[in-house]
Amino acid sequence: METELITNADWILTKNEIIKKVKQLLGKLAEEQRKILESIKQQLPAEVLTLSPKISRGENYKGLPYLMLDYPRCFEKENVFAIRTMFWWGNHFSTALQLAGHYKKLYEQPVLSAYGLLKKKNAFYCTSDAPWEHHFEKTNYSPVEECGEPVFKKSILEKKFIKLAKKIPVQNWDDAPVQLLDDFRFFTEIAVNASYQLPSR
């Protein structure tokens, strides 16, 4: 098996082409995200919009390649406000809202108020103490629909950070651009205000 792989360059070339297409997808997504944020910038802390979108690439998250789009991206030592869009080879696309420090305190109530909507939208919330893990195993994320509101509230209030996420199987590649933008819109709406309605696409 190993000999067959190392003597066949086609699979590496195919992988490189897929990574290129994902990077293009994320680049176009970032342009649409910027439009959404521009329309609601008065409702967001100015500092979280200072930096432009950033796409990062890695080869070894749990042994597999990935690409990550961070926008908005405010990563200070204690204070974090970010929406992270990830492609993880062989697993999923995902969108996550991550809040820590004074941003967590600022947006706790809108997040708690959005419990019913998070449940309806099949969202997940992070149950681990590791904010930089992105897999959806039970040790890291739990579906909001599988917990009661008191459990959800307790987790949000007691943890040092908030991390909410949605995922799309890689098999849904064709639908990913539209769904990723919808998920971004969804989490941005929660971050601004649980009842605030963004303009429709």
NORNOR-V603678 format. One record per backbone hydrogen bond with DSSP energy under -0.5 kcal/mol. CO is the residue of the C=O (numbers start at 1). NH is the residue of the N-H. Records with the same first field share a line. If there is no record, write none. Layout:
CO=NH + NH
This chain:
1=5
2=6
3=7
5=8
7=9
9=13
10=14
11=15
12=16
13=17
14=18
15=19
16=20
17=21
18=22
19=23
20=24
21=25
22=26
23=27
24=28
25=29
26=30
27=31
28=32
29=33
30=34
31=35
32=36
33=37
34=38
35=39
36=40
37=40
38=41
40=43
41=44
45=48
46=49
47=50
48=73
54=56 + 70
56=68
58=66
60=62
61=64
64=61
65=89
66=58
67=87
68=56 + 70
69=71 + 85
70=54
72=83
74=76 + 81
78=80
79=76
80=100
81=74
82=98
83=71 + 85
84=86 + 96
85=69
86=94
87=67 + 89
88=91 + 92
91=170
92=88
93=168
94=86
95=166
96=84 + 98
97=164
98=82
99=162
100=80 + 103
101=104 + 105
102=106
103=107
104=108
107=111
108=112
109=113
110=114
111=114
112=115
114=118
115=119
116=120
117=121
118=123
119=122
123=144
124=165
125=142
129=131
130=133
137=140 + 141
140=127 + 128
142=125
143=146
144=147
148=152
149=153
150=154
151=155
152=156
153=157
154=158
155=159
160=101
162=99
163=126
164=97
165=124
166=95
168=93
169=172
170=173
172=175 + 176
173=176 + 177
175=179
176=180
177=181
178=182
179=183
180=184
181=185
182=186
183=187
184=188
185=189
186=190
187=191
188=192
189=193
193=196
196=198
